Amino acid sequence: MNLKTIATACLITALSAAALPALAQDKAASESYSYGTHLDIDKVISLTEDGGQTCGLVNAQITYVDSMGEKKALTYLKHGASCNNEGS
């Protein structure tokens, strides 16, 4: 490879990497909750959980806007909603 080819490849890579945040701005990248995670939730957009009639731990996700106005998502484990109806 010559220097011009390497420079062009580096430039394309740098421009592509710079464009990723703009493309991902609409979609909130989901991070997983762990004990001690600092939560900065200004407004909740949605709460979802895995479907089904499972009584036990299920995956859930909260999509929210933080105090800086950024849309974020957090996944966590919770007891399924069908567990609330058990024994009634």
PDB file of N, CA, C and O in Angstrom:
ATOM      1  N   MET A   1       0.844  -1.188   0.000  1.00  0.00           N
ATOM      2  CA  MET A   1       0.000   0.000   0.000  1.00  0.00           C
ATOM      3  C   MET A   1       0.881   1.240   0.000  1.00  0.00           C
ATOM      4  O   MET A   1       1.954   1.268   0.604  1.00  0.00           O
ATOM      5  N   ASN A   2       0.414   2.231  -0.671  1.00  0.00           N
ATOM      6  CA  ASN A   2       1.180   3.462  -0.642  1.00  0.00           C
ATOM      7  C   ASN A   2       0.580   4.434   0.368  1.00  0.00           C
ATOM      8  O   ASN A   2      -0.501   4.189   0.904  1.00  0.00           O
ATOM      9  N   LEU A   3       1.261   5.506   0.622  1.00  0.00           N
ATOM     10  CA  LEU A   3       0.871   6.478   1.642  1.00  0.00           C
ATOM     11  C   LEU A   3      -0.481   7.128   1.331  1.00  0.00           C
ATOM     12  O   LEU A   3      -1.264   7.399   2.241  1.00  0.00           O
ATOM     13  N   LYS A   4      -0.753   7.375   0.057  1.00  0.00           N
ATOM     14  CA  LYS A   4      -2.016   8.008  -0.343  1.00  0.00           C
ATOM     15  C   LYS A   4      -3.203   7.098  -0.013  1.00  0.00           C
ATOM     16  O   LYS A   4      -4.234   7.583   0.453  1.00  0.00           O
ATOM     17  N   THR A   5      -3.075   5.805  -0.243  1.00  0.00           N
ATOM     18  CA  THR A   5      -4.142   4.847   0.054  1.00  0.00           C
ATOM     19  C   THR A   5      -4.400   4.767   1.557  1.00  0.00           C
ATOM     20  O   THR A   5      -5.548   4.735   1.999  1.00  0.00           O
ATOM     21  N   ILE A   6      -3.324   4.735   2.329  1.00  0.00           N
ATOM     22  CA  ILE A   6      -3.465   4.679   3.787  1.00  0.00           C
ATOM     23  C   ILE A   6      -4.113   5.952   4.317  1.00  0.00           C
ATOM     24  O   ILE A   6      -4.984   5.885   5.185  1.00  0.00           O
ATOM     25  N   ALA A   7      -3.702   7.107   3.809  1.00  0.00           N
ATOM     26  CA  ALA A   7      -4.272   8.386   4.249  1.00  0.00           C
ATOM     27  C   ALA A   7      -5.757   8.465   3.912  1.00  0.00           C
ATOM     28  O   ALA A   7      -6.558   8.950   4.712  1.00  0.00           O
ATOM     29  N   THR A   8      -6.118   7.985   2.726  1.00  0.00           N
ATOM     30  CA  THR A   8      -7.529   7.991   2.322  1.00  0.00           C
ATOM     31  C   THR A   8      -8.350   7.074   3.217  1.00  0.00           C
ATOM     32  O   THR A   8      -9.455   7.435   3.623  1.00  0.00           O
ATOM     33  N   ALA A   9      -7.830   5.909   3.524  1.00  0.00           N
ATOM     34  CA  ALA A   9      -8.540   4.972   4.403  1.00  0.00           C
ATOM     35  C   ALA A   9      -8.713   5.558   5.791  1.00  0.00           C
ATOM     36  O   ALA A   9      -9.775   5.406   6.394  1.00  0.00           O
ATOM     37  N   CYS A  10      -7.690   6.224   6.309  1.00  0.00           N
ATOM     38  CA  CYS A  10      -7.789   6.855   7.635  1.00  0.00           C
ATOM     39  C   CYS A  10      -8.824   7.975   7.632  1.00  0.00           C
ATOM     40  O   CYS A  10      -9.595   8.112   8.582  1.00  0.00           O
ATOM     41  N   LEU A  11      -8.845   8.775   6.571  1.00  0.00           N
ATOM     42  CA  LEU A  11      -9.811   9.872   6.476  1.00  0.00           C
ATOM     43  C   LEU A  11     -11.240   9.344   6.429  1.00  0.00           C
ATOM     44  O   LEU A  11     -12.120   9.880   7.102  1.00  0.00           O
ATOM     45  N   ILE A  12     -11.475   8.310   5.650  1.00  0.00           N
ATOM     46  CA  ILE A  12     -12.818   7.720   5.549  1.00  0.00           C
ATOM     47  C   ILE A  12     -13.244   7.146   6.896  1.00  0.00           C
ATOM     48  O   ILE A  12     -14.392   7.312   7.307  1.00  0.00           O
ATOM     49  N   THR A  13     -12.326   6.472   7.583  1.00  0.00           N
ATOM     50  CA  THR A  13     -12.628   5.904   8.898  1.00  0.00           C
ATOM     51  C   THR A  13     -12.963   7.008   9.899  1.00  0.00           C
ATOM     52  O   THR A  13     -13.921   6.883  10.661  1.00  0.00           O
ATOM     53  N   ALA A  14     -12.188   8.076   9.902  1.00  0.00           N
ATOM     54  CA  ALA A  14     -12.430   9.181  10.835  1.00  0.00           C
ATOM     55  C   ALA A  14     -13.772   9.853  10.560  1.00  0.00           C
ATOM     56  O   ALA A  14     -14.509  10.166  11.495  1.00  0.00           O
ATOM     57  N   LEU A  15     -14.092  10.073   9.308  1.00  0.00           N
ATOM     58  CA  LEU A  15     -15.375  10.698   8.969  1.00  0.00           C
ATOM     59  C   LEU A  15     -16.546   9.790   9.327  1.00  0.00           C
ATOM     60  O   LEU A  15     -17.581  10.270   9.790  1.00  0.00           O
ATOM     61  N   SER A  16     -16.397   8.497   9.121  1.00  0.00           N
ATOM     62  CA  SER A  16     -17.448   7.557   9.474  1.00  0.00           C
ATOM     63  C   SER A  16     -17.675   7.532  10.978  1.00  0.00           C
ATOM     64  O   SER A  16     -18.817   7.516  11.435  1.00  0.00           O
ATOM     65  N   ALA A  17     -16.595   7.530  11.744  1.00  0.00           N
ATOM     66  CA  ALA A  17     -16.702   7.509  13.205  1.00  0.00           C
ATOM     67  C   ALA A  17     -17.343   8.788  13.724  1.00  0.00           C
ATOM     68  O   ALA A  17     -18.083   8.751  14.707  1.00  0.00           O
ATOM     69  N   ALA A  18     -17.074   9.909  13.085  1.00  0.00           N
ATOM     70  CA  ALA A  18     -17.666  11.177  13.508  1.00  0.00           C
ATOM     71  C   ALA A  18     -19.159  11.229  13.203  1.00  0.00           C
ATOM     72  O   ALA A  18     -19.907  11.927  13.887  1.00  0.00           O
ATOM     73  N   ALA A  19     -19.593  10.503  12.188  1.00  0.00           N
ATOM     74  CA  ALA A  19     -21.010  10.518  11.809  1.00  0.00           C
ATOM     75  C   ALA A  19     -21.855   9.602  12.677  1.00  0.00           C
ATOM     76  O   ALA A  19     -23.073   9.770  12.724  1.00  0.00           O
ATOM     77  N   LEU A  20     -21.256   8.639  13.365  1.00  0.00           N
ATOM     78  CA  LEU A  20     -22.022   7.680  14.164  1.00  0.00           C
ATOM     79  C   LEU A  20     -22.863   8.322  15.252  1.00  0.00           C
ATOM     80  O   LEU A  20     -24.026   7.944  15.388  1.00  0.00           O
ATOM     81  N   PRO A  21     -22.359   9.269  16.040  1.00  0.00           N
ATOM     82  CA  PRO A  21     -23.223   9.874  17.065  1.00  0.00           C
ATOM     83  C   PRO A  21     -24.456  10.554  16.485  1.00  0.00           C
ATOM     84  O   PRO A  21     -25.529  10.514  17.088  1.00  0.00           O
ATOM     85  N   ALA A  22     -24.312  11.172  15.332  1.00  0.00           N
ATOM     86  CA  ALA A  22     -25.464  11.823  14.702  1.00  0.00           C
ATOM     87  C   ALA A  22     -26.496  10.801  14.262  1.00  0.00           C
ATOM     88  O   ALA A  22     -27.697  11.041  14.379  1.00  0.00           O
ATOM     89  N   LEU A  23     -26.037   9.661  13.756  1.00  0.00           N
ATOM     90  CA  LEU A  23     -26.966   8.618  13.338  1.00  0.00           C
ATOM     91  C   LEU A  23     -27.644   7.965  14.529  1.00  0.00           C
ATOM     92  O   LEU A  23     -28.807   7.572  14.437  1.00  0.00           O
ATOM     93  N   ALA A  24     -26.945   7.844  15.634  1.00  0.00           N
ATOM     94  CA  ALA A  24     -27.467   7.154  16.806  1.00  0.00           C
ATOM     95  C   ALA A  24     -28.252   8.071  17.723  1.00  0.00           C
ATOM     96  O   ALA A  24     -28.808   7.608  18.719  1.00  0.00           O
ATOM     97  N   GLN A  25     -28.311   9.348  17.419  1.00  0.00           N
ATOM     98  CA  GLN A  25     -28.967  10.302  18.307  1.00  0.00           C
ATOM     99  C   GLN A  25     -30.437   9.977  18.516  1.00  0.00           C
ATOM    100  O   GLN A  25     -30.959  10.160  19.615  1.00  0.00           O
ATOM    101  N   ASP A  26     -31.111   9.498  17.479  1.00  0.00           N
ATOM    102  CA  ASP A  26     -32.528   9.181  17.600  1.00  0.00           C
ATOM    103  C   ASP A  26     -32.774   7.908  18.398  1.00  0.00           C
ATOM    104  O   ASP A  26     -33.789   7.792  19.085  1.00  0.00           O
ATOM    105  N   LYS A  27     -31.870   6.970  18.313  1.00  0.00           N
ATOM    106  CA  LYS A  27     -32.026   5.712  19.038  1.00  0.00           C
ATOM    107  C   LYS A  27     -31.199   5.772  20.310  1.00  0.00           C
ATOM    108  O   LYS A  27     -30.016   6.114  20.281  1.00  0.00           O
ATOM    109  N   ALA A  28     -31.820   5.443  21.403  1.00  0.00           N
ATOM    110  CA  ALA A  28     -31.109   5.444  22.679  1.00  0.00           C
ATOM    111  C   ALA A  28     -30.351   4.136  22.826  1.00  0.00           C
ATOM    112  O   ALA A  28     -30.935   3.057  22.732  1.00  0.00           O
ATOM    113  N   ALA A  29     -29.059   4.236  23.056  1.00  0.00           N
ATOM    114  CA  ALA A  29     -28.265   3.040  23.313  1.00  0.00           C
ATOM    115  C   ALA A  29     -28.619   2.542  24.707  1.00  0.00           C
ATOM    116  O   ALA A  29     -28.648   3.318  25.662  1.00  0.00           O
ATOM    117  N   SER A  30     -28.880   1.282  24.816  1.00  0.00           N
ATOM    118  CA  SER A  30     -29.305   0.722  26.083  1.00  0.00           C
ATOM    119  C   SER A  30     -28.110   0.235  26.886  1.00  0.00           C
ATOM    120  O   SER A  30     -27.268  -0.504  26.376  1.00  0.00           O
ATOM    121  N   GLU A  31     -28.043   0.650  28.132  1.00  0.00           N
ATOM    122  CA  GLU A  31     -27.034   0.121  29.028  1.00  0.00           C
ATOM    123  C   GLU A  31     -27.733  -0.732  30.074  1.00  0.00           C
ATOM    124  O   GLU A  31     -28.930  -0.570  30.310  1.00  0.00           O
ATOM    125  N   SER A  32     -27.006  -1.623  30.690  1.00  0.00           N
ATOM    126  CA  SER A  32     -27.584  -2.512  31.687  1.00  0.00           C
ATOM    127  C   SER A  32     -27.422  -1.930  33.080  1.00  0.00           C
ATOM    128  O   SER A  32     -26.370  -1.388  33.420  1.00  0.00           O
ATOM    129  N   TYR A  33     -28.465  -2.046  33.877  1.00  0.00           N
ATOM    130  CA  TYR A  33     -28.424  -1.556  35.249  1.00  0.00           C
ATOM    131  C   TYR A  33     -27.635  -2.527  36.117  1.00  0.00           C
ATOM    132  O   TYR A  33     -27.759  -3.744  35.983  1.00  0.00           O
ATOM    133  N   SER A  34     -26.838  -1.978  36.991  1.00  0.00           N
ATOM    134  CA  SER A  34     -26.188  -2.769  38.026  1.00  0.00           C
ATOM    135  C   SER A  34     -26.290  -1.969  39.322  1.00  0.00           C
ATOM    136  O   SER A  34     -26.458  -0.750  39.304  1.00  0.00           O
ATOM    137  N   TYR A  35     -26.185  -2.671  40.433  1.00  0.00           N
ATOM    138  CA  TYR A  35     -26.320  -2.021  41.728  1.00  0.00           C
ATOM    139  C   TYR A  35     -25.362  -0.843  41.814  1.00  0.00           C
ATOM    140  O   TYR A  35     -24.167  -0.982  41.550  1.00  0.00           O
ATOM    141  N   GLY A  36     -25.887   0.302  42.181  1.00  0.00           N
ATOM    142  CA  GLY A  36     -25.070   1.494  42.326  1.00  0.00           C
ATOM    143  C   GLY A  36     -25.034   2.367  41.084  1.00  0.00           C
ATOM    144  O   GLY A  36     -24.402   3.423  41.103  1.00  0.00           O
ATOM    145  N   THR A  37     -25.697   1.958  39.996  1.00  0.00           N
ATOM    146  CA  THR A  37     -25.732   2.786  38.792  1.00  0.00           C
ATOM    147  C   THR A  37     -26.412   4.107  39.112  1.00  0.00           C
ATOM    148  O   THR A  37     -27.515   4.126  39.660  1.00  0.00           O
ATOM    149  N   HIS A  38     -25.754   5.215  38.770  1.00  0.00           N
ATOM    150  CA  HIS A  38     -26.352   6.537  38.991  1.00  0.00           C
ATOM    151  C   HIS A  38     -27.447   6.756  37.953  1.00  0.00           C
ATOM    152  O   HIS A  38     -27.203   6.655  36.751  1.00  0.00           O
ATOM    153  N   LEU A  39     -28.636   7.054  38.421  1.00  0.00           N
ATOM    154  CA  LEU A  39     -29.768   7.283  37.520  1.00  0.00           C
ATOM    155  C   LEU A  39     -30.057   8.774  37.446  1.00  0.00           C
ATOM    156  O   LEU A  39     -30.310   9.414  38.467  1.00  0.00           O
ATOM    157  N   ASP A  40     -30.020   9.323  36.245  1.00  0.00           N
ATOM    158  CA  ASP A  40     -30.312  10.733  35.995  1.00  0.00           C
ATOM    159  C   ASP A  40     -31.523  10.790  35.073  1.00  0.00           C
ATOM    160  O   ASP A  40     -31.392  11.025  33.872  1.00  0.00           O
ATOM    161  N   ILE A  41     -32.706  10.571  35.650  1.00  0.00           N
ATOM    162  CA  ILE A  41     -33.938  10.487  34.859  1.00  0.00           C
ATOM    163  C   ILE A  41     -34.748  11.759  35.068  1.00  0.00           C
ATOM    164  O   ILE A  41     -35.210  12.043  36.173  1.00  0.00           O
ATOM    165  N   ASP A  42     -34.912  12.521  33.989  1.00  0.00           N
ATOM    166  CA  ASP A  42     -35.716  13.739  34.049  1.00  0.00           C
ATOM    167  C   ASP A  42     -37.157  13.453  33.629  1.00  0.00           C
ATOM    168  O   ASP A  42     -38.097  13.965  34.238  1.00  0.00           O
ATOM    169  N   LYS A  43     -37.331  12.630  32.585  1.00  0.00           N
ATOM    170  CA  LYS A  43     -38.671  12.312  32.089  1.00  0.00           C
ATOM    171  C   LYS A  43     -38.679  10.892  31.531  1.00  0.00           C
ATOM    172  O   LYS A  43     -37.830  10.545  30.710  1.00  0.00           O
ATOM    173  N   VAL A  44     -39.625  10.075  31.967  1.00  0.00           N
ATOM    174  CA  VAL A  44     -39.762   8.708  31.462  1.00  0.00           C
ATOM    175  C   VAL A  44     -40.553   8.740  30.159  1.00  0.00           C
ATOM    176  O   VAL A  44     -41.621   9.348  30.081  1.00  0.00           O
ATOM    177  N   ILE A  45     -40.021   8.085  29.148  1.00  0.00           N
ATOM    178  CA  ILE A  45     -40.701   7.996  27.856  1.00  0.00           C
ATOM    179  C   ILE A  45     -41.510   6.710  27.776  1.00  0.00           C
ATOM    180  O   ILE A  45     -42.670   6.727  27.363  1.00  0.00           O
ATOM    181  N   SER A  46     -40.896   5.585  28.173  1.00  0.00           N
ATOM    182  CA  SER A  46     -41.623   4.314  28.131  1.00  0.00           C
ATOM    183  C   SER A  46     -41.007   3.303  29.085  1.00  0.00           C
ATOM    184  O   SER A  46     -39.823   3.365  29.416  1.00  0.00           O
ATOM    185  N   LEU A  47     -41.855   2.362  29.517  1.00  0.00           N
ATOM    186  CA  LEU A  47     -41.447   1.216  30.323  1.00  0.00           C
ATOM    187  C   LEU A  47     -41.945  -0.022  29.606  1.00  0.00           C
ATOM    188  O   LEU A  47     -43.139  -0.135  29.327  1.00  0.00           O
ATOM    189  N   THR A  48     -41.052  -0.956  29.302  1.00  0.00           N
ATOM    190  CA  THR A  48     -41.451  -2.181  28.620  1.00  0.00           C
ATOM    191  C   THR A  48     -40.820  -3.378  29.324  1.00  0.00           C
ATOM    192  O   THR A  48     -39.825  -3.247  30.038  1.00  0.00           O
ATOM    193  N   GLU A  49     -41.417  -4.545  29.107  1.00  0.00           N
ATOM    194  CA  GLU A  49     -40.831  -5.782  29.614  1.00  0.00           C
ATOM    195  C   GLU A  49     -41.122  -6.888  28.623  1.00  0.00           C
ATOM    196  O   GLU A  49     -42.041  -6.792  27.809  1.00  0.00           O
ATOM    197  N   ASP A  50     -40.315  -7.952  28.708  1.00  0.00           N
ATOM    198  CA  ASP A  50     -40.538  -9.100  27.834  1.00  0.00           C
ATOM    199  C   ASP A  50     -41.948  -9.615  28.034  1.00  0.00           C
ATOM    200  O   ASP A  50     -42.426  -9.695  29.166  1.00  0.00           O
ATOM    201  N   GLY A  51     -42.617  -9.965  26.946  1.00  0.00           N
ATOM    202  CA  GLY A  51     -43.983 -10.454  27.013  1.00  0.00           C
ATOM    203  C   GLY A  51     -44.055 -11.885  27.504  1.00  0.00           C
ATOM    204  O   GLY A  51     -43.038 -12.527  27.767  1.00  0.00           O
ATOM    205  N   GLY A  52     -45.272 -12.365  27.621  1.00  0.00           N
ATOM    206  CA  GLY A  52     -45.470 -13.742  28.052  1.00  0.00           C
ATOM    207  C   GLY A  52     -46.141 -13.804  29.409  1.00  0.00           C
ATOM    208  O   GLY A  52     -46.347 -12.785  30.069  1.00  0.00           O
ATOM    209  N   GLN A  53     -46.472 -14.995  29.803  1.00  0.00           N
ATOM    210  CA  GLN A  53     -47.164 -15.218  31.070  1.00  0.00           C
ATOM    211  C   GLN A  53     -46.200 -15.718  32.136  1.00  0.00           C
ATOM    212  O   GLN A  53     -46.596 -16.459  33.035  1.00  0.00           O
ATOM    213  N   THR A  54     -44.956 -15.321  32.041  1.00  0.00           N
ATOM    214  CA  THR A  54     -43.940 -15.788  32.967  1.00  0.00           C
ATOM    215  C   THR A  54     -44.063 -15.082  34.309  1.00  0.00           C
ATOM    216  O   THR A  54     -44.102 -13.854  34.385  1.00  0.00           O
ATOM    217  N   CYS A  55     -44.122 -15.881  35.356  1.00  0.00           N
ATOM    218  CA  CYS A  55     -44.064 -15.329  36.703  1.00  0.00           C
ATOM    219  C   CYS A  55     -42.651 -15.602  37.208  1.00  0.00           C
ATOM    220  O   CYS A  55     -42.299 -16.746  37.493  1.00  0.00           O
ATOM    221  N   GLY A  56     -41.881 -14.596  37.312  1.00  0.00           N
ATOM    222  CA  GLY A  56     -40.477 -14.709  37.703  1.00  0.00           C
ATOM    223  C   GLY A  56     -39.737 -13.515  37.157  1.00  0.00           C
ATOM    224  O   GLY A  56     -40.355 -12.509  36.809  1.00  0.00           O
ATOM    225  N   LEU A  57     -38.438 -13.604  37.076  1.00  0.00           N
ATOM    226  CA  LEU A  57     -37.643 -12.500  36.570  1.00  0.00           C
ATOM    227  C   LEU A  57     -37.762 -12.391  35.060  1.00  0.00           C
ATOM    228  O   LEU A  57     -37.656 -13.386  34.344  1.00  0.00           O
ATOM    229  N   VAL A  58     -37.983 -11.178  34.587  1.00  0.00           N
ATOM    230  CA  VAL A  58     -38.052 -10.896  33.159  1.00  0.00           C
ATOM    231  C   VAL A  58     -37.167  -9.696  32.862  1.00  0.00           C
ATOM    232  O   VAL A  58     -36.873  -8.893  33.748  1.00  0.00           O
ATOM    233  N   ASN A  59     -36.751  -9.582  31.620  1.00  0.00           N
ATOM    234  CA  ASN A  59     -35.998  -8.407  31.184  1.00  0.00           C
ATOM    235  C   ASN A  59     -36.957  -7.252  30.971  1.00  0.00           C
ATOM    236  O   ASN A  59     -38.027  -7.420  30.385  1.00  0.00           O
ATOM    237  N   ALA A  60     -36.569  -6.077  31.448  1.00  0.00           N
ATOM    238  CA  ALA A  60     -37.382  -4.878  31.277  1.00  0.00           C
ATOM    239  C   ALA A  60     -36.482  -3.750  30.795  1.00  0.00           C
ATOM    240  O   ALA A  60     -35.260  -3.818  30.930  1.00  0.00           O
ATOM    241  N   GLN A  61     -37.096  -2.709  30.227  1.00  0.00           N
ATOM    242  CA  GLN A  61     -36.332  -1.568  29.742  1.00  0.00           C
ATOM    243  C   GLN A  61     -37.093  -0.281  30.026  1.00  0.00           C
ATOM    244  O   GLN A  61     -38.307  -0.204  29.834  1.00  0.00           O
ATOM    245  N   ILE A  62     -36.362   0.722  30.483  1.00  0.00           N
ATOM    246  CA  ILE A  62     -36.916   2.059  30.644  1.00  0.00           C
ATOM    247  C   ILE A  62     -36.210   2.957  29.638  1.00  0.00           C
ATOM    248  O   ILE A  62     -34.983   2.966  29.549  1.00  0.00           O
ATOM    249  N   THR A  63     -36.995   3.704  28.890  1.00  0.00           N
ATOM    250  CA  THR A  63     -36.459   4.702  27.973  1.00  0.00           C
ATOM    251  C   THR A  63     -36.806   6.054  28.576  1.00  0.00           C
ATOM    252  O   THR A  63     -37.953   6.300  28.950  1.00  0.00           O
ATOM    253  N   TYR A  64     -35.808   6.933  28.668  1.00  0.00           N
ATOM    254  CA  TYR A  64     -36.003   8.193  29.377  1.00  0.00           C
ATOM    255  C   TYR A  64     -35.140   9.298  28.790  1.00  0.00           C
ATOM    256  O   TYR A  64     -34.269   9.061  27.953  1.00  0.00           O
ATOM    257  N   VAL A  65     -35.410  10.517  29.256  1.00  0.00           N
ATOM    258  CA  VAL A  65     -34.599  11.681  28.918  1.00  0.00           C
ATOM    259  C   VAL A  65     -33.889  12.099  30.192  1.00  0.00           C
ATOM    260  O   VAL A  65     -34.516  12.225  31.244  1.00  0.00           O
ATOM    261  N   ASP A  66     -32.575  12.315  30.102  1.00  0.00           N
ATOM    262  CA  ASP A  66     -31.827  12.719  31.297  1.00  0.00           C
ATOM    263  C   ASP A  66     -31.873  14.243  31.471  1.00  0.00           C
ATOM    264  O   ASP A  66     -32.496  14.937  30.667  1.00  0.00           O
ATOM    265  N   SER A  67     -31.225  14.760  32.505  1.00  0.00           N
ATOM    266  CA  SER A  67     -31.275  16.189  32.807  1.00  0.00           C
ATOM    267  C   SER A  67     -30.594  17.052  31.751  1.00  0.00           C
ATOM    268  O   SER A  67     -30.790  18.267  31.726  1.00  0.00           O
ATOM    269  N   MET A  68     -29.795  16.437  30.878  1.00  0.00           N
ATOM    270  CA  MET A  68     -29.147  17.166  29.788  1.00  0.00           C
ATOM    271  C   MET A  68     -29.963  17.104  28.498  1.00  0.00           C
ATOM    272  O   MET A  68     -29.545  17.639  27.472  1.00  0.00           O
ATOM    273  N   GLY A  69     -31.130  16.450  28.548  1.00  0.00           N
ATOM    274  CA  GLY A  69     -31.995  16.345  27.378  1.00  0.00           C
ATOM    275  C   GLY A  69     -31.640  15.211  26.441  1.00  0.00           C
ATOM    276  O   GLY A  69     -32.173  15.145  25.333  1.00  0.00           O
ATOM    277  N   GLU A  70     -30.751  14.312  26.852  1.00  0.00           N
ATOM    278  CA  GLU A  70     -30.362  13.181  26.011  1.00  0.00           C
ATOM    279  C   GLU A  70     -31.283  11.994  26.259  1.00  0.00           C
ATOM    280  O   GLU A  70     -31.607  11.674  27.403  1.00  0.00           O
ATOM    281  N   LYS A  71     -31.703  11.345  25.173  1.00  0.00           N
ATOM    282  CA  LYS A  71     -32.558  10.166  25.269  1.00  0.00           C
ATOM    283  C   LYS A  71     -31.682   8.964  25.574  1.00  0.00           C
ATOM    284  O   LYS A  71     -30.683   8.733  24.892  1.00  0.00           O
ATOM    285  N   LYS A  72     -32.048   8.193  26.597  1.00  0.00           N
ATOM    286  CA  LYS A  72     -31.274   7.027  27.003  1.00  0.00           C
ATOM    287  C   LYS A  72     -32.208   5.867  27.312  1.00  0.00           C
ATOM    288  O   LYS A  72     -33.416   6.050  27.469  1.00  0.00           O
ATOM    289  N   ALA A  73     -31.634   4.676  27.397  1.00  0.00           N
ATOM    290  CA  ALA A  73     -32.398   3.477  27.743  1.00  0.00           C
ATOM    291  C   ALA A  73     -31.573   2.657  28.721  1.00  0.00           C
ATOM    292  O   ALA A  73     -30.344   2.639  28.662  1.00  0.00           O
ATOM    293  N   LEU A  74     -32.271   1.982  29.618  1.00  0.00           N
ATOM    294  CA  LEU A  74     -31.621   1.162  30.630  1.00  0.00           C
ATOM    295  C   LEU A  74     -32.368  -0.156  30.734  1.00  0.00           C
ATOM    296  O   LEU A  74     -33.587  -0.167  30.901  1.00  0.00           O
ATOM    297  N   THR A  75     -31.654  -1.260  30.636  1.00  0.00           N
ATOM    298  CA  THR A  75     -32.282  -2.573  30.797  1.00  0.00           C
ATOM    299  C   THR A  75     -32.006  -3.083  32.203  1.00  0.00           C
ATOM    300  O   THR A  75     -30.962  -2.801  32.790  1.00  0.00           O
ATOM    301  N   TYR A  76     -32.958  -3.835  32.727  1.00  0.00           N
ATOM    302  CA  TYR A  76     -32.844  -4.353  34.086  1.00  0.00           C
ATOM    303  C   TYR A  76     -33.733  -5.581  34.232  1.00  0.00           C
ATOM    304  O   TYR A  76     -34.547  -5.871  33.355  1.00  0.00           O
ATOM    305  N   LEU A  77     -33.578  -6.298  35.335  1.00  0.00           N
ATOM    306  CA  LEU A  77     -34.424  -7.449  35.638  1.00  0.00           C
ATOM    307  C   LEU A  77     -35.494  -7.049  36.641  1.00  0.00           C
ATOM    308  O   LEU A  77     -35.236  -6.258  37.549  1.00  0.00           O
ATOM    309  N   LYS A  78     -36.690  -7.591  36.478  1.00  0.00           N
ATOM    310  CA  LYS A  78     -37.789  -7.330  37.414  1.00  0.00           C
ATOM    311  C   LYS A  78     -38.712  -8.537  37.442  1.00  0.00           C
ATOM    312  O   LYS A  78     -38.636  -9.415  36.583  1.00  0.00           O
ATOM    313  N   HIS A  79     -39.578  -8.567  38.437  1.00  0.00           N
ATOM    314  CA  HIS A  79     -40.589  -9.624  38.480  1.00  0.00           C
ATOM    315  C   HIS A  79     -41.631  -9.332  37.414  1.00  0.00           C
ATOM    316  O   HIS A  79     -42.062  -8.190  37.254  1.00  0.00           O
ATOM    317  N   GLY A  80     -42.034 -10.366  36.686  1.00  0.00           N
ATOM    318  CA  GLY A  80     -43.014 -10.193  35.623  1.00  0.00           C
ATOM    319  C   GLY A  80     -44.351  -9.701  36.160  1.00  0.00           C
ATOM    320  O   GLY A  80     -44.730  -9.998  37.293  1.00  0.00           O
ATOM    321  N   ALA A  81     -45.059  -8.942  35.324  1.00  0.00           N
ATOM    322  CA  ALA A  81     -46.347  -8.362  35.716  1.00  0.00           C
ATOM    323  C   ALA A  81     -47.364  -9.449  36.054  1.00  0.00           C
ATOM    324  O   ALA A  81     -48.256  -9.219  36.870  1.00  0.00           O
ATOM    325  N   SER A  82     -47.249 -10.628  35.441  1.00  0.00           N
ATOM    326  CA  SER A  82     -48.209 -11.697  35.728  1.00  0.00           C
ATOM    327  C   SER A  82     -48.064 -12.219  37.156  1.00  0.00           C
ATOM    328  O   SER A  82     -48.985 -12.855  37.669  1.00  0.00           O
ATOM    329  N   CYS A  83     -46.923 -11.963  37.811  1.00  0.00           N
ATOM    330  CA  CYS A  83     -46.732 -12.393  39.202  1.00  0.00           C
ATOM    331  C   CYS A  83     -47.660 -11.642  40.152  1.00  0.00           C
ATOM    332  O   CYS A  83     -48.015 -12.156  41.213  1.00  0.00           O
ATOM    333  N   ASN A  84     -48.049 -10.439  39.775  1.00  0.00           N
ATOM    334  CA  ASN A  84     -48.911  -9.639  40.638  1.00  0.00           C
ATOM    335  C   ASN A  84     -50.307 -10.234  40.775  1.00  0.00           C
ATOM    336  O   ASN A  84     -51.028  -9.922  41.723  1.00  0.00           O
ATOM    337  N   ASN A  85     -50.686 -11.084  39.836  1.00  0.00           N
ATOM    338  CA  ASN A  85     -52.027 -11.680  39.851  1.00  0.00           C
ATOM    339  C   ASN A  85     -52.045 -13.031  40.557  1.00  0.00           C
ATOM    340  O   ASN A  85     -53.116 -13.607  40.749  1.00  0.00           O
ATOM    341  N   GLU A  86     -50.888 -13.544  40.943  1.00  0.00           N
ATOM    342  CA  GLU A  86     -50.817 -14.854  41.593  1.00  0.00           C
ATOM    343  C   GLU A  86     -51.440 -14.800  42.978  1.00  0.00           C
ATOM    344  O   GLU A  86     -51.203 -13.854  43.730  1.00  0.00           O
ATOM    345  N   GLY A  87     -52.217 -15.783  43.313  1.00  0.00           N
ATOM    346  CA  GLY A  87     -52.778 -15.913  44.658  1.00  0.00           C
ATOM    347  C   GLY A  87     -53.920 -14.984  44.970  1.00  0.00           C
ATOM    348  O   GLY A  87     -54.282 -14.850  46.139  1.00  0.00           O
ATOM    349  N   SER A  88     -54.510 -14.331  43.983  1.00  0.00           N
ATOM    350  CA  SER A  88     -55.639 -13.457  44.274  1.00  0.00           C
ATOM    351  C   SER A  88     -56.948 -14.070  43.885  1.00  0.00           C
ATOM    352  O   SER A  88     -57.998 -13.454  44.068  1.00  0.00           O
TER     353      SER A  88
END
